[in-house]
């Protein structure tokens, strides 16, 4: 992604997330940058499809993070 596209993505994310959610996503980016990228792409898809009604709260962001992380987990049962 070029620099202009990155800047546009950042502006849209800041527009659709609450202040607390932006801060949480920033902390996630420090520890799991690939997860933060997944969340941003998911939110951008929802935004472009017009499925986001209002601002995404911290609680809603937590739910998205949990949903995306539980998809990848698997257990080996003996």
HTML snippet that shows the backbone in 3Dmol.js (N, CA, C, O; Angstrom):
<script src="https://3Dmol.org/build/3Dmol-min.js"></script>
<div id="view" style="width:600px;height:400px;position:relative"></div>
<script>
const pdb = `
ATOM      1  N   UNK A   1       0.852  -1.181   0.000  1.00  0.00           N
ATOM      2  CA  UNK A   1       0.000   0.000   0.000  1.00  0.00           C
ATOM      3  C   UNK A   1       0.893   1.239   0.000  1.00  0.00           C
ATOM      4  O   UNK A   1       1.866   1.318   0.751  1.00  0.00           O
ATOM      5  N   UNK A   2       0.552   2.191  -0.844  1.00  0.00           N
ATOM      6  CA  UNK A   2       1.398   3.387  -0.883  1.00  0.00           C
ATOM      7  C   UNK A   2       1.089   4.324   0.289  1.00  0.00           C
ATOM      8  O   UNK A   2       0.143   4.117   1.049  1.00  0.00           O
ATOM      9  N   UNK A   3       1.904   5.338   0.402  1.00  0.00           N
ATOM     10  CA  UNK A   3       1.811   6.245   1.550  1.00  0.00           C
ATOM     11  C   UNK A   3       0.478   6.983   1.601  1.00  0.00           C
ATOM     12  O   UNK A   3      -0.082   7.180   2.679  1.00  0.00           O
ATOM     13  N   UNK A   4      -0.035   7.393   0.435  1.00  0.00           N
ATOM     14  CA  UNK A   4      -1.315   8.104   0.398  1.00  0.00           C
ATOM     15  C   UNK A   4      -2.452   7.207   0.875  1.00  0.00           C
ATOM     16  O   UNK A   4      -3.315   7.637   1.640  1.00  0.00           O
ATOM     17  N   UNK A   5      -2.445   5.974   0.422  1.00  0.00           N
ATOM     18  CA  UNK A   5      -3.493   5.031   0.818  1.00  0.00           C
ATOM     19  C   UNK A   5      -3.423   4.750   2.316  1.00  0.00           C
ATOM     20  O   UNK A   5      -4.453   4.642   2.981  1.00  0.00           O
ATOM     21  N   UNK A   6      -2.210   4.631   2.842  1.00  0.00           N
ATOM     22  CA  UNK A   6      -2.035   4.400   4.283  1.00  0.00           C
ATOM     23  C   UNK A   6      -2.597   5.578   5.087  1.00  0.00           C
ATOM     24  O   UNK A   6      -3.273   5.389   6.099  1.00  0.00           O
ATOM     25  N   UNK A   7      -2.308   6.780   4.623  1.00  0.00           N
ATOM     26  CA  UNK A   7      -2.784   7.980   5.317  1.00  0.00           C
ATOM     27  C   UNK A   7      -4.313   8.058   5.284  1.00  0.00           C
ATOM     28  O   UNK A   7      -4.944   8.408   6.282  1.00  0.00           O
ATOM     29  N   UNK A   8      -4.903   7.729   4.134  1.00  0.00           N
ATOM     30  CA  UNK A   8      -6.355   7.741   3.998  1.00  0.00           C
ATOM     31  C   UNK A   8      -6.978   6.697   4.920  1.00  0.00           C
ATOM     32  O   UNK A   8      -7.980   6.967   5.582  1.00  0.00           O
ATOM     33  N   UNK A   9      -6.384   5.507   4.963  1.00  0.00           N
ATOM     34  CA  UNK A   9      -6.874   4.439   5.837  1.00  0.00           C
ATOM     35  C   UNK A   9      -6.828   4.891   7.295  1.00  0.00           C
ATOM     36  O   UNK A   9      -7.777   4.671   8.048  1.00  0.00           O
ATOM     37  N   UNK A  10      -5.729   5.521   7.688  1.00  0.00           N
ATOM     38  CA  UNK A  10      -5.570   5.997   9.061  1.00  0.00           C
ATOM     39  C   UNK A  10      -6.650   7.030   9.409  1.00  0.00           C
ATOM     40  O   UNK A  10      -7.215   6.990  10.502  1.00  0.00           O
ATOM     41  N   UNK A  11      -6.936   7.948   8.489  1.00  0.00           N
ATOM     42  CA  UNK A  11      -7.957   8.975   8.734  1.00  0.00           C
ATOM     43  C   UNK A  11      -9.339   8.355   8.890  1.00  0.00           C
ATOM     44  O   UNK A  11     -10.113   8.752   9.760  1.00  0.00           O
ATOM     45  N   UNK A  12      -9.641   7.378   8.037  1.00  0.00           N
ATOM     46  CA  UNK A  12     -10.955   6.731   8.117  1.00  0.00           C
ATOM     47  C   UNK A  12     -11.093   5.966   9.425  1.00  0.00           C
ATOM     48  O   UNK A  12     -12.133   6.033  10.080  1.00  0.00           O
ATOM     49  N   UNK A  13     -10.051   5.241   9.806  1.00  0.00           N
ATOM     50  CA  UNK A  13     -10.084   4.484  11.063  1.00  0.00           C
ATOM     51  C   UNK A  13     -10.307   5.431  12.240  1.00  0.00           C
ATOM     52  O   UNK A  13     -11.112   5.137  13.124  1.00  0.00           O
ATOM     53  N   UNK A  14      -9.611   6.549  12.259  1.00  0.00           N
ATOM     54  CA  UNK A  14      -9.782   7.512  13.348  1.00  0.00           C
ATOM     55  C   UNK A  14     -11.179   8.120  13.337  1.00  0.00           C
ATOM     56  O   UNK A  14     -11.700   8.501  14.386  1.00  0.00           O
ATOM     57  N   UNK A  15     -11.782   8.213  12.171  1.00  0.00           N
ATOM     58  CA  UNK A  15     -13.124   8.771  12.047  1.00  0.00           C
ATOM     59  C   UNK A  15     -14.178   7.795  12.575  1.00  0.00           C
ATOM     60  O   UNK A  15     -15.150   8.215  13.202  1.00  0.00           O
ATOM     61  N   UNK A  16     -13.991   6.500  12.326  1.00  0.00           N
ATOM     62  CA  UNK A  16     -15.029   5.534  12.679  1.00  0.00           C
ATOM     63  C   UNK A  16     -14.872   4.942  14.077  1.00  0.00           C
ATOM     64  O   UNK A  16     -15.813   4.346  14.601  1.00  0.00           O
ATOM     65  N   UNK A  17     -13.700   5.095  14.689  1.00  0.00           N
ATOM     66  CA  UNK A  17     -13.479   4.546  16.028  1.00  0.00           C
ATOM     67  C   UNK A  17     -13.576   5.639  17.089  1.00  0.00           C
ATOM     68  O   UNK A  17     -13.220   6.792  16.848  1.00  0.00           O
ATOM     69  N   UNK A  18     -14.062   5.257  18.262  1.00  0.00           N
ATOM     70  CA  UNK A  18     -14.051   6.186  19.390  1.00  0.00           C
ATOM     71  C   UNK A  18     -12.598   6.410  19.814  1.00  0.00           C
ATOM     72  O   UNK A  18     -11.703   5.673  19.400  1.00  0.00           O
ATOM     73  N   UNK A  19     -12.375   7.424  20.635  1.00  0.00           N
ATOM     74  CA  UNK A  19     -11.015   7.732  21.091  1.00  0.00           C
ATOM     75  C   UNK A  19     -10.398   6.537  21.820  1.00  0.00           C
ATOM     76  O   UNK A  19      -9.234   6.198  21.608  1.00  0.00           O
ATOM     77  N   UNK A  20     -11.200   5.905  22.683  1.00  0.00           N
ATOM     78  CA  UNK A  20     -10.713   4.753  23.441  1.00  0.00           C
ATOM     79  C   UNK A  20     -10.373   3.586  22.514  1.00  0.00           C
ATOM     80  O   UNK A  20      -9.383   2.885  22.726  1.00  0.00           O
ATOM     81  N   UNK A  21     -11.192   3.386  21.498  1.00  0.00           N
ATOM     82  CA  UNK A  21     -10.957   2.292  20.551  1.00  0.00           C
ATOM     83  C   UNK A  21      -9.690   2.547  19.730  1.00  0.00           C
ATOM     84  O   UNK A  21      -8.946   1.611  19.436  1.00  0.00           O
ATOM     85  N   UNK A  22      -9.441   3.800  19.361  1.00  0.00           N
ATOM     86  CA  UNK A  22      -8.210   4.141  18.633  1.00  0.00           C
ATOM     87  C   UNK A  22      -6.999   3.823  19.497  1.00  0.00           C
ATOM     88  O   UNK A  22      -6.011   3.268  19.015  1.00  0.00           O
ATOM     89  N   UNK A  23      -7.077   4.175  20.772  1.00  0.00           N
ATOM     90  CA  UNK A  23      -5.975   3.899  21.697  1.00  0.00           C
ATOM     91  C   UNK A  23      -5.752   2.394  21.844  1.00  0.00           C
ATOM     92  O   UNK A  23      -4.611   1.932  21.850  1.00  0.00           O
ATOM     93  N   UNK A  24      -6.839   1.630  21.963  1.00  0.00           N
ATOM     94  CA  UNK A  24      -6.723   0.178  22.102  1.00  0.00           C
ATOM     95  C   UNK A  24      -6.097  -0.424  20.845  1.00  0.00           C
ATOM     96  O   UNK A  24      -5.221  -1.283  20.940  1.00  0.00           O
ATOM     97  N   UNK A  25      -6.535   0.015  19.690  1.00  0.00           N
ATOM     98  CA  UNK A  25      -5.989  -0.504  18.441  1.00  0.00           C
ATOM     99  C   UNK A  25      -4.499  -0.177  18.337  1.00  0.00           C
ATOM    100  O   UNK A  25      -3.723  -0.981  17.819  1.00  0.00           O
ATOM    101  N   UNK A  26      -4.104   0.977  18.817  1.00  0.00           N
ATOM    102  CA  UNK A  26      -2.687   1.346  18.834  1.00  0.00           C
ATOM    103  C   UNK A  26      -1.871   0.421  19.721  1.00  0.00           C
ATOM    104  O   UNK A  26      -0.751   0.044  19.374  1.00  0.00           O
ATOM    105  N   UNK A  27      -2.434   0.057  20.869  1.00  0.00           N
ATOM    106  CA  UNK A  27      -1.735  -0.877  21.765  1.00  0.00           C
ATOM    107  C   UNK A  27      -1.653  -2.272  21.146  1.00  0.00           C
ATOM    108  O   UNK A  27      -0.641  -2.960  21.280  1.00  0.00           O
ATOM    109  N   UNK A  28      -2.720  -2.678  20.472  1.00  0.00           N
ATOM    110  CA  UNK A  28      -2.710  -3.980  19.797  1.00  0.00           C
ATOM    111  C   UNK A  28      -1.635  -3.984  18.706  1.00  0.00           C
ATOM    112  O   UNK A  28      -0.923  -4.972  18.527  1.00  0.00           O
ATOM    113  N   UNK A  29      -1.529  -2.872  17.986  1.00  0.00           N
ATOM    114  CA  UNK A  29      -0.533  -2.767  16.910  1.00  0.00           C
ATOM    115  C   UNK A  29       0.890  -2.965  17.440  1.00  0.00           C
ATOM    116  O   UNK A  29       1.735  -3.526  16.742  1.00  0.00           O
ATOM    117  N   UNK A  30       1.159  -2.515  18.659  1.00  0.00           N
ATOM    118  CA  UNK A  30       2.489  -2.676  19.242  1.00  0.00           C
ATOM    119  C   UNK A  30       2.827  -4.139  19.504  1.00  0.00           C
ATOM    120  O   UNK A  30       3.972  -4.555  19.327  1.00  0.00           O
ATOM    121  N   UNK A  31       1.839  -4.917  19.924  1.00  0.00           N
ATOM    122  CA  UNK A  31       2.101  -6.309  20.277  1.00  0.00           C
ATOM    123  C   UNK A  31       1.798  -7.288  19.143  1.00  0.00           C
ATOM    124  O   UNK A  31       2.498  -8.287  18.973  1.00  0.00           O
ATOM    125  N   UNK A  32       0.750  -6.994  18.371  1.00  0.00           N
ATOM    126  CA  UNK A  32       0.340  -7.893  17.288  1.00  0.00           C
ATOM    127  C   UNK A  32      -0.031  -7.077  16.048  1.00  0.00           C
ATOM    128  O   UNK A  32      -1.213  -6.881  15.764  1.00  0.00           O
ATOM    129  N   UNK A  33       0.972  -6.604  15.315  1.00  0.00           N
ATOM    130  CA  UNK A  33       0.689  -5.741  14.164  1.00  0.00           C
ATOM    131  C   UNK A  33      -0.183  -6.405  13.095  1.00  0.00           C
ATOM    132  O   UNK A  33      -0.979  -5.728  12.444  1.00  0.00           O
ATOM    133  N   UNK A  34      -0.043  -7.717  12.906  1.00  0.00           N
ATOM    134  CA  UNK A  34      -0.853  -8.399  11.894  1.00  0.00           C
ATOM    135  C   UNK A  34      -2.328  -8.445  12.296  1.00  0.00           C
ATOM    136  O   UNK A  34      -3.204  -8.365  11.435  1.00  0.00           O
ATOM    137  N   UNK A  35      -2.609  -8.570  13.586  1.00  0.00           N
ATOM    138  CA  UNK A  35      -3.985  -8.552  14.072  1.00  0.00           C
ATOM    139  C   UNK A  35      -4.586  -7.152  13.906  1.00  0.00           C
ATOM    140  O   UNK A  35      -5.737  -7.015  13.493  1.00  0.00           O
ATOM    141  N   UNK A  36      -3.816  -6.129  14.224  1.00  0.00           N
ATOM    142  CA  UNK A  36      -4.297  -4.752  14.059  1.00  0.00           C
ATOM    143  C   UNK A  36      -4.626  -4.479  12.595  1.00  0.00           C
ATOM    144  O   UNK A  36      -5.620  -3.818  12.293  1.00  0.00           O
ATOM    145  N   UNK A  37      -3.800  -4.981  11.693  1.00  0.00           N
ATOM    146  CA  UNK A  37      -4.040  -4.806  10.251  1.00  0.00           C
ATOM    147  C   UNK A  37      -5.326  -5.518   9.828  1.00  0.00           C
ATOM    148  O   UNK A  37      -6.100  -4.989   9.030  1.00  0.00           O
ATOM    149  N   UNK A  38      -5.548  -6.707  10.361  1.00  0.00           N
ATOM    150  CA  UNK A  38      -6.773  -7.460  10.064  1.00  0.00           C
ATOM    151  C   UNK A  38      -8.009  -6.692  10.530  1.00  0.00           C
ATOM    152  O   UNK A  38      -9.002  -6.588   9.811  1.00  0.00           O
ATOM    153  N   UNK A  39      -7.927  -6.165  11.733  1.00  0.00           N
ATOM    154  CA  UNK A  39      -9.052  -5.418  12.297  1.00  0.00           C
ATOM    155  C   UNK A  39      -9.336  -4.183  11.447  1.00  0.00           C
ATOM    156  O   UNK A  39     -10.493  -3.886  11.150  1.00  0.00           O
ATOM    157  N   UNK A  40      -8.295  -3.468  11.058  1.00  0.00           N
ATOM    158  CA  UNK A  40      -8.477  -2.277  10.231  1.00  0.00           C
ATOM    159  C   UNK A  40      -9.126  -2.628   8.898  1.00  0.00           C
ATOM    160  O   UNK A  40     -10.039  -1.933   8.452  1.00  0.00           O
ATOM    161  N   UNK A  41      -8.667  -3.689   8.266  1.00  0.00           N
ATOM    162  CA  UNK A  41      -9.235  -4.083   6.977  1.00  0.00           C
ATOM    163  C   UNK A  41     -10.708  -4.477   7.134  1.00  0.00           C
ATOM    164  O   UNK A  41     -11.540  -4.135   6.294  1.00  0.00           O
ATOM    165  N   UNK A  42     -11.018  -5.189   8.200  1.00  0.00           N
ATOM    166  CA  UNK A  42     -12.400  -5.584   8.479  1.00  0.00           C
ATOM    167  C   UNK A  42     -13.289  -4.350   8.678  1.00  0.00           C
ATOM    168  O   UNK A  42     -14.372  -4.256   8.101  1.00  0.00           O
ATOM    169  N   UNK A  43     -12.821  -3.416   9.495  1.00  0.00           N
ATOM    170  CA  UNK A  43     -13.596  -2.207   9.752  1.00  0.00           C
ATOM    171  C   UNK A  43     -13.763  -1.363   8.492  1.00  0.00           C
ATOM    172  O   UNK A  43     -14.825  -0.785   8.262  1.00  0.00           O
ATOM    173  N   UNK A  44     -12.715  -1.294   7.682  1.00  0.00           N
ATOM    174  CA  UNK A  44     -12.806  -0.539   6.425  1.00  0.00           C
ATOM    175  C   UNK A  44     -13.816  -1.172   5.474  1.00  0.00           C
ATOM    176  O   UNK A  44     -14.547  -0.461   4.783  1.00  0.00           O
ATOM    177  N   UNK A  45     -13.862  -2.494   5.434  1.00  0.00           N
ATOM    178  CA  UNK A  45     -14.851  -3.181   4.590  1.00  0.00           C
ATOM    179  C   UNK A  45     -16.266  -2.853   5.046  1.00  0.00           C
ATOM    180  O   UNK A  45     -17.142  -2.577   4.225  1.00  0.00           O
ATOM    181  N   UNK A  46     -16.486  -2.883   6.353  1.00  0.00           N
ATOM    182  CA  UNK A  46     -17.802  -2.540   6.889  1.00  0.00           C
ATOM    183  C   UNK A  46     -18.156  -1.086   6.569  1.00  0.00           C
ATOM    184  O   UNK A  46     -19.290  -0.777   6.204  1.00  0.00           O
ATOM    185  N   UNK A  47     -17.177  -0.209   6.711  1.00  0.00           N
ATOM    186  CA  UNK A  47     -17.385   1.212   6.442  1.00  0.00           C
ATOM    187  C   UNK A  47     -17.758   1.431   4.972  1.00  0.00           C
ATOM    188  O   UNK A  47     -18.711   2.145   4.663  1.00  0.00           O
ATOM    189  N   UNK A  48     -17.000   0.813   4.083  1.00  0.00           N
ATOM    190  CA  UNK A  48     -17.255   0.971   2.644  1.00  0.00           C
ATOM    191  C   UNK A  48     -18.598   0.388   2.231  1.00  0.00           C
ATOM    192  O   UNK A  48     -19.231   0.879   1.297  1.00  0.00           O
ATOM    193  N   UNK A  49     -19.033  -0.661   2.928  1.00  0.00           N
ATOM    194  CA  UNK A  49     -20.321  -1.287   2.623  1.00  0.00           C
ATOM    195  C   UNK A  49     -21.489  -0.538   3.274  1.00  0.00           C
ATOM    196  O   UNK A  49     -22.651  -0.868   3.039  1.00  0.00           O
ATOM    197  N   UNK A  50     -21.170   0.475   4.095  1.00  0.00           N
ATOM    198  CA  UNK A  50     -22.211   1.258   4.755  1.00  0.00           C
ATOM    199  C   UNK A  50     -22.862   0.535   5.923  1.00  0.00           C
ATOM    200  O   UNK A  50     -23.981   0.867   6.314  1.00  0.00           O
ATOM    201  N   UNK A  51     -22.174  -0.447   6.479  1.00  0.00           N
ATOM    202  CA  UNK A  51     -22.748  -1.241   7.563  1.00  0.00           C
ATOM    203  C   UNK A  51     -22.409  -0.716   8.950  1.00  0.00           C
ATOM    204  O   UNK A  51     -22.892  -1.256   9.945  1.00  0.00           O
ATOM    205  N   UNK A  52     -21.604   0.308   9.035  1.00  0.00           N
ATOM    206  CA  UNK A  52     -21.280   0.891  10.339  1.00  0.00           C
ATOM    207  C   UNK A  52     -22.243   2.029  10.621  1.00  0.00           C
ATOM    208  O   UNK A  52     -22.333   3.003   9.873  1.00  0.00           O
ATOM    209  N   UNK A  53     -22.951   1.877  11.710  1.00  0.00           N
ATOM    210  CA  UNK A  53     -23.887   2.924  12.134  1.00  0.00           C
ATOM    211  C   UNK A  53     -23.272   3.641  13.326  1.00  0.00           C
ATOM    212  O   UNK A  53     -23.274   3.119  14.441  1.00  0.00           O
ATOM    213  N   UNK A  54     -22.754   4.818  13.095  1.00  0.00           N
ATOM    214  CA  UNK A  54     -22.136   5.578  14.175  1.00  0.00           C
ATOM    215  C   UNK A  54     -20.713   5.119  14.454  1.00  0.00           C
ATOM    216  O   UNK A  54     -20.103   4.378  13.683  1.00  0.00           O
ATOM    217  N   UNK A  55     -20.219   5.584  15.572  1.00  0.00           N
ATOM    218  CA  UNK A  55     -18.839   5.330  15.966  1.00  0.00           C
ATOM    219  C   UNK A  55     -18.694   3.938  16.582  1.00  0.00           C
ATOM    220  O   UNK A  55     -19.584   3.477  17.296  1.00  0.00           O
ATOM    221  N   UNK A  56     -17.576   3.273  16.306  1.00  0.00           N
ATOM    222  CA  UNK A  56     -17.289   1.969  16.901  1.00  0.00           C
ATOM    223  C   UNK A  56     -16.680   2.213  18.285  1.00  0.00           C
ATOM    224  O   UNK A  56     -15.646   2.867  18.418  1.00  0.00           O
ATOM    225  N   UNK A  57     -17.341   1.679  19.302  1.00  0.00           N
ATOM    226  CA  UNK A  57     -16.887   1.896  20.678  1.00  0.00           C
ATOM    227  C   UNK A  57     -15.756   0.936  21.029  1.00  0.00           C
ATOM    228  O   UNK A  57     -15.441   0.015  20.275  1.00  0.00           O
ATOM    229  N   UNK A  58     -15.161   1.171  22.178  1.00  0.00           N
ATOM    230  CA  UNK A  58     -14.101   0.303  22.676  1.00  0.00           C
ATOM    231  C   UNK A  58     -14.637  -1.110  22.894  1.00  0.00           C
ATOM    232  O   UNK A  58     -13.959  -2.088  22.579  1.00  0.00           O
ATOM    233  N   UNK A  59     -15.840  -1.217  23.425  1.00  0.00           N
ATOM    234  CA  UNK A  59     -16.460  -2.532  23.666  1.00  0.00           C
ATOM    235  C   UNK A  59     -16.674  -3.274  22.347  1.00  0.00           C
ATOM    236  O   UNK A  59     -16.422  -4.476  22.269  1.00  0.00           O
ATOM    237  N   UNK A  60     -17.132  -2.575  21.319  1.00  0.00           N
ATOM    238  CA  UNK A  60     -17.335  -3.203  20.020  1.00  0.00           C
ATOM    239  C   UNK A  60     -16.001  -3.645  19.420  1.00  0.00           C
ATOM    240  O   UNK A  60     -15.912  -4.710  18.809  1.00  0.00           O
ATOM    241  N   UNK A  61     -14.979  -2.834  19.594  1.00  0.00           N
ATOM    242  CA  UNK A  61     -13.656  -3.195  19.091  1.00  0.00           C
ATOM    243  C   UNK A  61     -13.136  -4.430  19.813  1.00  0.00           C
ATOM    244  O   UNK A  61     -12.529  -5.303  19.193  1.00  0.00           O
ATOM    245  N   UNK A  62     -13.371  -4.507  21.122  1.00  0.00           N
ATOM    246  CA  UNK A  62     -12.970  -5.692  21.890  1.00  0.00           C
ATOM    247  C   UNK A  62     -13.628  -6.939  21.310  1.00  0.00           C
ATOM    248  O   UNK A  62     -12.984  -7.980  21.171  1.00  0.00           O
ATOM    249  N   UNK A  63     -14.916  -6.831  20.970  1.00  0.00           N
ATOM    250  CA  UNK A  63     -15.643  -7.969  20.408  1.00  0.00           C
ATOM    251  C   UNK A  63     -15.055  -8.392  19.065  1.00  0.00           C
ATOM    252  O   UNK A  63     -14.937  -9.586  18.788  1.00  0.00           O
ATOM    253  N   UNK A  64     -14.690  -7.432  18.240  1.00  0.00           N
ATOM    254  CA  UNK A  64     -14.071  -7.739  16.945  1.00  0.00           C
ATOM    255  C   UNK A  64     -12.724  -8.419  17.168  1.00  0.00           C
ATOM    256  O   UNK A  64     -12.417  -9.420  16.521  1.00  0.00           O
ATOM    257  N   UNK A  65     -11.927  -7.882  18.077  1.00  0.00           N
ATOM    258  CA  UNK A  65     -10.619  -8.476  18.374  1.00  0.00           C
ATOM    259  C   UNK A  65     -10.771  -9.911  18.871  1.00  0.00           C
ATOM    260  O   UNK A  65     -10.028 -10.804  18.463  1.00  0.00           O
ATOM    261  N   UNK A  66     -11.732 -10.116  19.746  1.00  0.00           N
ATOM    262  CA  UNK A  66     -11.948 -11.454  20.279  1.00  0.00           C
ATOM    263  C   UNK A  66     -12.394 -12.416  19.176  1.00  0.00           C
ATOM    264  O   UNK A  66     -11.932 -13.555  19.114  1.00  0.00           O
ATOM    265  N   UNK A  67     -13.282 -11.954  18.320  1.00  0.00           N
ATOM    266  CA  UNK A  67     -13.766 -12.810  17.230  1.00  0.00           C
ATOM    267  C   UNK A  67     -12.634 -13.182  16.280  1.00  0.00           C
ATOM    268  O   UNK A  67     -12.545 -14.329  15.841  1.00  0.00           O
ATOM    269  N   UNK A  68     -11.779 -12.235  15.963  1.00  0.00           N
ATOM    270  CA  UNK A  68     -10.682 -12.516  15.040  1.00  0.00           C
ATOM    271  C   UNK A  68      -9.607 -13.397  15.668  1.00  0.00           C
ATOM    272  O   UNK A  68      -8.972 -14.184  14.966  1.00  0.00           O
ATOM    273  N   UNK A  69      -9.395 -13.282  16.956  1.00  0.00           N
ATOM    274  CA  UNK A  69      -8.366 -14.113  17.588  1.00  0.00           C
ATOM    275  C   UNK A  69      -8.864 -15.519  17.863  1.00  0.00           C
ATOM    276  O   UNK A  69      -8.077 -16.464  17.802  1.00  0.00           O
ATOM    277  N   UNK A  70     -10.145 -15.691  18.165  1.00  0.00           N
ATOM    278  CA  UNK A  70     -10.650 -17.036  18.441  1.00  0.00           C
ATOM    279  C   UNK A  70     -10.761 -17.859  17.166  1.00  0.00           C
ATOM    280  O   UNK A  70     -10.734 -19.088  17.235  1.00  0.00           O
ATOM    281  N   UNK A  71     -10.883 -17.236  16.024  1.00  0.00           N
ATOM    282  CA  UNK A  71     -10.927 -17.963  14.753  1.00  0.00           C
ATOM    283  C   UNK A  71      -9.638 -18.731  14.516  1.00  0.00           C
ATOM    284  O   UNK A  71      -9.659 -19.824  13.950  1.00  0.00           O
ATOM    285  N   UNK A  72      -8.525 -18.171  14.943  1.00  0.00           N
ATOM    286  CA  UNK A  72      -7.222 -18.753  14.657  1.00  0.00           C
ATOM    287  C   UNK A  72      -6.801 -19.805  15.671  1.00  0.00           C
ATOM    288  O   UNK A  72      -5.906 -20.604  15.397  1.00  0.00           O
ATOM    289  N   UNK A  73      -7.432 -19.814  16.834  1.00  0.00           N
ATOM    290  CA  UNK A  73      -7.035 -20.753  17.871  1.00  0.00           C
ATOM    291  C   UNK A  73      -7.591 -22.135  17.563  1.00  0.00           C
ATOM    292  O   UNK A  73      -8.707 -22.287  17.067  1.00  0.00           O
ATOM    293  N   UNK A  74      -6.799 -23.110  17.865  1.00  0.00           N
ATOM    294  CA  UNK A  74      -7.274 -24.474  17.728  1.00  0.00           C
ATOM    295  C   UNK A  74      -6.688 -25.290  18.865  1.00  0.00           C
ATOM    296  O   UNK A  74      -5.660 -24.931  19.439  1.00  0.00           O
ATOM    297  N   UNK A  75      -7.347 -26.384  19.183  1.00  0.00           N
ATOM    298  CA  UNK A  75      -6.905 -27.212  20.298  1.00  0.00           C
ATOM    299  C   UNK A  75      -6.704 -28.635  19.799  1.00  0.00           C
ATOM    300  O   UNK A  75      -7.440 -29.135  18.949  1.00  0.00           O
ATOM    301  N   UNK A  76      -5.710 -29.247  20.342  1.00  0.00           N
ATOM    302  CA  UNK A  76      -5.471 -30.655  20.050  1.00  0.00           C
ATOM    303  C   UNK A  76      -6.036 -31.439  21.218  1.00  0.00           C
ATOM    304  O   UNK A  76      -5.583 -31.298  22.354  1.00  0.00           O
ATOM    305  N   UNK A  77      -7.015 -32.255  20.931  1.00  0.00           N
ATOM    306  CA  UNK A  77      -7.670 -33.031  21.980  1.00  0.00           C
ATOM    307  C   UNK A  77      -7.175 -34.468  21.877  1.00  0.00           C
ATOM    308  O   UNK A  77      -7.239 -35.093  20.818  1.00  0.00           O
ATOM    309  N   UNK A  78      -6.688 -34.968  22.986  1.00  0.00           N
ATOM    310  CA  UNK A  78      -6.188 -36.359  23.001  1.00  0.00           C
ATOM    311  C   UNK A  78      -7.233 -37.293  23.552  1.00  0.00           C
ATOM    312  O   UNK A  78      -6.998 -38.498  23.642  1.00  0.00           O
TER     313      UNK A  78
END
`;
const viewer = $3Dmol.createViewer("view");
viewer.addModel(pdb, "pdb");
viewer.setStyle({}, {cartoon: {color: "spectrum"}});
viewer.zoomTo();
viewer.render();
</script>
